[in-house]
């Protein structure tokens, strides 16, 4: 319970609750909200294009892209468990995308 009070007072990492909601001119900061809207619209377009059964498989890529963006934008480093997790995600998607072999019909 102390963390929300500390965040409101600006004690956590030098942040202030007021700067999260409004800039100095009094306008709301719309960046994250607009980015979420664009992402939702693009996801909806993708689902309508390839279908929900195929699009649902690619939800699993979100953590992989999150880690890649953290490296690109924040300078984070990739560690072995993240690489192993990404390989598992790619392997799972590859297994789901495989077409089953046609069975030989008995004569």
N, C-alpha and C positions, 0 to 999 in steps of 0.2 A: 504494500500500500504506500510505502514511502516513495517509490520510484515515480509514480504519477505526480506527486506533490513536488518532488525534486525537479522533474522535467518542466513543470509549470513555472517554477522559480528560476529555471535556467542553469541548474547545477549539474546537469548531466551533459558532458561534452560541450559545454558552452552554448547549449541551445536554449531557445526560449520558445514557449508554447505560442506566443503571439507571432513569432516569425514564421511558424509553420502554417499559420492560417492566412495571414495578410502581409503584404509588403508595406513599405512606408507610405505609399500613396493611398492606401486603404482598399486597393483592389485585391480580390482573392487571387491566390496563385493557382492557375488552372492547368499547369503542365502535366502533373500525374493523372489528373482526371481525363484530360484530352487524349493522352497517350493510351490510357486504358480503353477509351471509346474506340480509337483507331484500331487497337489490337483486337477488340471484340468484333468490329466490323470485318477485319481481314480474316479472322477465324471463321466467322459466319459465311463469308464468301468461299473459303476453302472447303468447308463442310458441304456447302451446296454444290460445289464443283466436283469433288471426288467422292462424296457420300459419307454418311456418319460412321459406317462400319470401318472404312479405311482411315478417316480422319481421327477417330478415337485412338488408334494405335500410336499416333504421333504426339499425343498428349505426354507420353513418356519422355519425349525429348526436351521438355521444359527445363528440368534440372541441368541437362547437358548444356543447353543454350545459356542458362543462368550462370553456370561456371565459366563458360567461354566469354560472356559479357563481363563478368567480374575480372577476368584476366585482362581483357582489352581495355576496359574503362577505369578499373580501380587499381590495376597493377598487382592483383592477387597472384599467388603461385598455385599451380596445379600439383596435387600430391597423389601418390600411388592409389589410395582408395577411390579418389575421384576418377582416375583413369580406368580402374577396374569397373566402377559403376557405369561409366559411359560405354565401355565395351559390352557389359551385360545388356544395357539398353539397346545398343545397335544389334546385338545378337538376337535379342527377343523380337525386335522389329523384323529382322531378316527371316526368322523362323515363321513369323505370322504371315509374312508376304509370300512365302513359298507356295507354289501351286502343288496340290497333291498329284502324285503319279497316277496315271490311269491304271486300273487293275486289269490284269489279263482275264478275259472271259473264258470260262471252261468250254471246251468244244463239245 
